[in-house]
Amino acid sequence: MGILKNLRLRSKLNRALELERQGRIPQARAAFEDLIRAHPEHADGWFHLARVCFELRDTYRADECYHEALQRAPGKRGCYSRHDQ
């Protein structure tokens, strides 16, 4: 991944995580959606999107995102605790 692309990814991820930390969950969801649109290969972005969707009670989308995260990083299965446990 190029340096500029990596910086953009980090910037989008940090923004989304900060919104989530602040409890601004609908805004965090939009930011994570933006992140995965720009970087669909980013498994952690999918996982965090799953968490905020679950918090917003959009369990269908949360489950989709959780599975996307696992498809992109099957070795992280143990790291990604199931969002509905």
C-alpha positions as CSV (number, residue, x, y, z in Angstrom):
1,M,0.0,0.0,0.0
2,G,1.4,3.4,-0.9
3,I,2.3,5.9,1.8
4,L,-0.4,8.4,0.8
5,K,-3.1,5.7,0.7
6,N,-2.0,4.4,4.1
7,L,-2.2,7.9,5.5
8,R,-5.7,8.4,4.2
9,L,-6.7,5.1,5.6
10,R,-5.3,6.0,9.0
11,S,-7.0,9.4,9.0
12,K,-10.4,7.9,8.1
13,L,-10.0,5.1,10.8
14,N,-8.9,7.6,13.5
15,R,-11.8,9.9,12.7
16,A,-14.3,7.0,12.8
17,L,-12.8,5.6,16.1
18,E,-12.9,9.1,17.7
19,L,-16.6,9.5,16.8
20,E,-17.3,6.1,18.2
21,R,-15.4,7.0,21.4
22,Q,-17.4,10.2,21.8
23,G,-20.6,8.2,21.6
24,R,-21.6,9.7,18.3
25,I,-22.6,6.3,16.9
26,P,-24.6,7.4,13.8
27,Q,-21.7,9.6,12.7
28,A,-19.2,6.8,13.5
29,R,-21.3,4.5,11.3
30,A,-21.2,6.9,8.4
31,A,-17.4,7.3,8.9
32,F,-16.8,3.6,9.0
33,E,-19.0,3.1,5.9
34,D,-16.8,5.8,4.2
35,L,-13.7,3.9,5.3
36,I,-14.7,0.6,3.8
37,R,-16.0,2.2,0.6
38,A,-12.5,3.6,0.1
39,H,-10.6,0.6,1.6
40,P,-12.8,-2.5,1.2
41,E,-9.9,-4.8,2.1
42,H,-9.6,-3.3,5.6
43,A,-10.8,-6.0,7.9
44,D,-10.7,-3.9,11.0
45,G,-12.9,-1.3,9.4
46,W,-15.5,-4.0,8.7
47,F,-15.3,-5.2,12.3
48,H,-15.7,-1.7,13.8
49,L,-18.6,-1.1,11.4
50,A,-20.2,-4.3,12.6
51,R,-19.9,-3.1,16.2
52,V,-21.5,0.3,15.6
53,C,-24.3,-1.3,13.5
54,F,-25.0,-3.7,16.3
55,E,-25.1,-0.8,18.8
56,L,-27.6,0.9,16.5
57,R,-29.6,-2.4,16.5
58,D,-29.1,-3.0,12.8
59,T,-28.2,-6.6,13.4
60,Y,-28.6,-7.6,9.8
61,R,-25.9,-5.1,8.7
62,A,-23.8,-5.9,11.7
63,D,-23.8,-9.6,10.8
64,E,-22.9,-8.8,7.2
65,C,-20.0,-6.6,8.3
66,Y,-18.7,-9.2,10.8
67,H,-18.6,-11.8,8.1
68,E,-16.8,-9.5,5.8
69,A,-14.2,-8.8,8.4
70,L,-13.7,-12.6,8.9
71,Q,-13.4,-13.2,5.1
72,R,-10.7,-10.5,4.8
73,A,-8.8,-11.7,7.9
74,P,-9.6,-15.3,8.7
75,G,-6.6,-15.5,11.0
76,K,-8.1,-12.8,13.3
77,R,-11.1,-14.9,14.2
78,G,-9.9,-15.0,17.8
79,C,-9.3,-11.3,17.9
80,Y,-12.8,-10.4,16.7
81,S,-15.0,-11.3,19.6
82,R,-18.5,-12.0,18.3
83,H,-20.4,-8.6,18.4
84,D,-23.5,-10.2,19.9
85,Q,-21.9,-12.0,22.9
